[in-house]
Amino acid sequence: MEKERTSVLLDKDIMLKLEALSRSTNKSKTFLIQEAVTEFVAQKTPKKNIGIIGIADSKDPYFAAKDEEFLEKSGFGED
């Protein structure tokens, strides 16, 4: 994944805690900051509501039993 550089100013007490955490976990400060930002963004990003996909009325009560036949005839999966 392509990365971009940024700068962040942190309070001195947070930076000291970050350095201590880095030493105790044997992980770089960069790694810990990336992990924290990634988690924060994931929590704050709105979740997409995915509706039910693929539901339709085929008018054929035996459609599910013939799914392979339908896919073969439709050319599904061919390049």
Secondary structure, 3 states (H helix, E strand, C coil): CCCCCCCCCCCHHHHHHHHHHHHHHCCCHHHHHHHHHHHHHHHHCCCCCCCCCCCCCCCCCCCHHHHHHHHHHHCCCCC
